[in-house]
Amino acid sequence: MKSLIKKYLPAKALSFLRFVYPMSCFRILIAKIIKEWRIRRIVHYCKLTEGDKRAYLFFVPEHGNIGDQAIVVAEREFFKRYLPDVALLEIPENIDRPVAARIFATVHSNKEVVTMHGGGWLGNLWIPWDYVIKGYYEVFKDKRIVMFPNTFFFEKKGDWQEEIVLSREGYERHRDLHVFIRDKSLDFTREQIMPTAKERVYSVPDIVLSLDRSSPKFEREGVLLCFRSDKEKVVPAETLDKIMAILRSRGESCSRTDTVQPYAVPSFAREIEVEKKFDEFRRSRLVITDRLHGMIFATITGTPCIAVNNISKKVQGVWELWIKDRFPYVKFVENADEIPDLLDEMLALGAQHYDPSIFEAYWRQLADVVRGGIK
């Protein structure tokens, strides 16, 4: 966030902020002013589009996870391509439920549908978000809600069984909730979360797979390692050091990256940051990753890839369902110790072509469900 402030604020404004921001009262005041300005802007836009077909997209991220930011890029392109007559209104993730209710009460219309930003945050691994979203089902109880492609995962710890029951109660209470699942948590969602509404749970690829980013073409060199450092990480640092040592002993240059940046990414910087990350992948001969969107970025940029699981196993789930039989330049291994055995094969492949039209039927189904909520 600091780098973005330095980049976009004039020197005098920056000097003023450096003086006042350490004072907690000013921090709170500035946050409140920004939040109120954004609320007013959202309400103003809704009034401008009054009478038009409209879709809300809730939980739009402004954090530094470039995988989440790429999902928003894909969601926006999805609306432009399949629902061009529907005005899309992004609601940032820091707009809480009471504020959402206030906006909704002000601009309520019959020609609108509520959609929720996709990702991998349903369940108890990122539990605050799962609690938040169930609250929104009460706010929009009379609206169709469409959850863009997501993953359900419950880590078997604490009161995880009770958490499943609470999720089931929350999800089944809404009578027009449609959930799109991007991996093998589909059966779990149908049987454990929405057992009386299985027909409203759908299988669909991660929406970033709707993007073709195999161009522009660059001269490719080196191996790019893209690994997690958060609580979903399972590959130890020693294993990564060993892989890098093997690559260097073969004369291959290698570098480390991640799909998470240490600063916030506001909407005006989203496309820049996402394309910058895509460029890293497009310039590499091979990607080795335990990140789901590391694997997906490699796929859509036509970059050979070796993927390994993280704790939620969503990498394996997406690979087996959507990538394994369609894109042979992306391989999956159960254990990172298997990676060295694949290096010769994968480095010999070169740049590949990616065609997202192979998933066209799924995107049209998603569009039909969204459009079905607009009366």
N, C-alpha and C positions, 0 to 999 in steps of 0.2 A: 504493500500500500504506500509506503514511504516513497518508493521509486516513482510511482504513478503521480503522487502529489507534486514531487519535484519536477516531473515532466510537464504537467499540465497547468500548474499554478504560477502566476507571475511572482517575481522575486519579493516584492513588497508584501503581497498577500501571504507568501510563505513565511516571511519574517514575523508578521503579526501572529500567524498560527503558532509558530514556535514559542512565542511569548505567552499566549493565553491558553494553549491546549493542555499544558501540564496541570492547570487548575481544574480540579474535578468538576466544579460547577459549570465551567465553560464547555467542558467535554459533553456533559449532559445536555446543556443548552444547544450546542451545535448539533448533536444527534437528534434532538427533538425538532429543531428547525428543519433539518434535512428530511426527516420522516414526514413532517406535516406538509412540506413542499411536494413531496412525492405523492402523498395522498391526494392533495388538491389537483395535481397534474393528472392522476388516474381518473378522478371524478370528472375533470374537465374533458378528458378524451372520451369518456363514456357518454357525456352529454353531446359531444360533437357527433358521435356515431349512433345517437338515439334513433331507433327505428330500423337500424341496419342489423344484419346478421352479425353476431359477435361471439367470440370465444375468449374466456379468461384462461390464461396459463399461469397457474399458481406455483409458488416455490422456485421461481427462476433464480438460479444461484448468482452470487456475486463474489464467492470465495475463489480461491486459486486452483481448484481442481479443474484441469483443462478437459478431462473426460466429461465432467458435468457441463462445462461450457460448450463442448462440441455437441452434446445432446441438444442444447438450446438452439444452436446453429441448425441442426438437422430438423428440429421441431418447427422452426420458422420456415425453412425451405419446404417442409411437408405441407404446411398451410398454404404457401404460395403456389405449390404445384397441384394439390388435390382439392383445396378449399379456397380458391382465389376470391370468392365473393364474401368470405367471412373475415371480418375485422378482428385481428388478434391483439389482445391486450395482455402484456406481461405484468405479472404481480411479483415483485421481488420477495425473496425468502424471508426478509426481516419484517414484512408486513404481517402482524399477528392476527389471530382469529377475531378479536373484537373490532379491529380496524377493517378486516375483510367484511364483517357483518355491517359495519357503518357504510362502506362503499356500496355494498350490495343493496342496502335499504335505500340509498340515495338514487341509484341508477337502474333499479330493477326493470327488466324487460323480458318479454316472452320469447324473444328471438335470440336467446343466448344459451351457451353450453359452458360448463365448467370443466377444464382439463387440468391435470396435475403433471408437472414435470417428471419425466422418467429418471431412471438411474438404478441404484442397487441398495436402497435404504429402507425397505420394508422388513419388519421383524424386530428382533431385539438387539441386533448388533449395533445399530445406530438408533437406539430406542427413543430418544426424545422426539425425533421426526415422526416416528410411527404414532406416538401419542398425539402429536400436533395434528396430523392429518385426519385422525379419527374424529377430532373435534370439528373439523371443517365439514364433515358429513352432516352434522346437525345444522350448521349455518345454511347449507345448500340442500336441505332435505327435499325441496320441491324441484330441484334441477337435476338434469342428467349430469353425472360426473364420470369423466373418462380418465383413467390412469394410464399415461403413456408407458411404454415398455419398461418393466421394472423387475426386481428380484425379491422374492420372499425368503428370508433366512432366519432361523431361530437357533442361536448357539445354546447348547444344552448346559446351561449354568443358571444358578439361582432359581427363581420361580418361573422358568421358561414354559412349563406346561400351563401354568395359570395365565401367562402372557398370551399364549395361543388362544385360550378361551376368551380373553378380553378382546383380542383382535377379531375373533369370529363374531362376537356380539356387536362390535363396532361396524364391521364391514357388512354384515347381513342386515343391519337395521335400515340401511339406505336401500330403497326399492328400485333405484335406477342407476346403480353404480356398476361401471364396466371396467374390468381390470385386465390389462394386457401384460403378459408375462413373457420374458425374453429367454428363459432357460428351463432347466428341468425342475424348477420349483413349481411348474404348472400343476402337476398332479397334487402336490402338497396343498397348493392354494385352493384347488377345487374340492379336495376331500376334507381339509382341516380348517380353512378360513371361510370359504363360501359354499358349504356343502348343499345348501338349499337353493343356490343360485349359480350352479356350475355353468349354465349356458351363458353367463355373463363374464366368464373368465376365458381369455383367448390366448393362443400361442402366436407370437410374432417376434421377428428378429429385433435386436437392439436397433433403435432408430438411426444411430450413426451409420449403420450399414446401408442406409438409403443414400449416402453421399458417395460420389466418385471423386477422389482426390489423387488419382494416379498421375495427374498432370498438375503443374509443369514438370518436365523431365530435367533431372540434374545428373551430373556425373556422380556416380555413387562410390563411396569408399568407406571402409571401416565397419565395425560392428557396434551397434548401439544397445546398451543394457539399460532396461527400464524396469526398476523394481521398487516395490512398496517399502515404506519405513514406518507404517502405522500398525494398528492392532490386527490388521488382516494379513500381515506379513508372516510367511512360514519359512522362506529360504534364508538361512543364516548368512551373515556377512562373510564368513570364512569360505563358504561355497562360491560366492560371487568373486572373491579374490582369486580363488583357484581357477575359475573359468577365465578371468581376465589374464592370468599368468599363462594359461594354455594358449590363448589367442596371441599374446605377444611373442611367445616362443615360436609361433608359426609365422611371425612377421606381419600379423594383422594389427592395425591400429584399432583401439577400442575406447569408448567413452561411456560415461554414465549420464542418465537423464531421469526424469520422473514426469508423470502427468499432473503433478501438483506443484504449483508455484507458491513461494513464501509470501505472497501479497494478494490483495483483493483484485478481482477483475470486474470492474463495472461494465455495464452494457456497451458503452461507447468504445471500450477496448477489447471486447469479446472476440470479434473477427480477427483482429490483429494477433492476439495471443494464440488463438486456435491455429491460424495459418502458419504462425511461426513454429509451432510444435509439429504440424504436419511436415514442414520443410525439413526438420531434423530427421524424420522418418524417410522422406523422399531422397535424402542425400546418403542414406546408409545402405550397405550391401545386405545386411542382416540385422534383425532385431531379436533380442532375447528378453523375455518379459514375464512377470507374474501379474501384470495389470490387465484387467479385462480390456480397457480402452487402449492399452499399449498394443494388445493383439489386434484390436479392431482398427486402430490407426495404421498398423502395418498392412492389414488386409485391404483397406480402401486406398492406400497409397501404392499398392502393388509391390510391397516390400517383403521378401522372404522373412519368415518369423518362426522362432521356437518359443512356445508358450508353456508355462508351468503354473500349477494351481496356487491360489492363496487360500486363506482359512475358510471362506464361504463356498469355495469350489465353483463359483460362477464362471470362471474362465473355462473350465472343462465343460460346464453345462452349455455355454454358448457355442464353444468349438464343436462339440458333438452334434448339436442340433442344426447349426447354420453354416459352419465353415468346413468341417472335415471332408465332406463329400463334394464340395463345390470349389474349394480353393486349395489345391494341393501344395501350394507354396507356404502354407501355414501348418506347422506341425505342433502336436501337443505331447508332453512327456509327464508321466506321473511323478517323477523324481528329478530334481535338478542335476543329480549325478549322471543322468543319461544324456545330458546336453552335449558333451564333447564328442560322443559317437555320431552325432548328426551334423557336425560342423562342415565336413567336406561336401556332403550332399547339398546342404542349404546354401553354402557360399558359391556353389557352382551354378545356381539357378539364374541369377541376374534379375533385372526389373521385370515385373509382371503387369498384366492389364486387369483392371477390376471393372466389373459390370454389375451395377446395383439392380438392373432391371430383372434379374433373376428372382427378386423378392417382390415384384410388382403386385401380385395378388394380395399379399399381406398388407401392403400400404393402402390399397383400395378398400380392404375390409376395415381397417382402422378409420379411414376417412368416412366410410358409410356409417360407422357407429357414432362418430363425432357429429356428423350432419343430422343423424336421427334425433339428436337432442335439441335441435333448433326448430321450434314450432313455427 
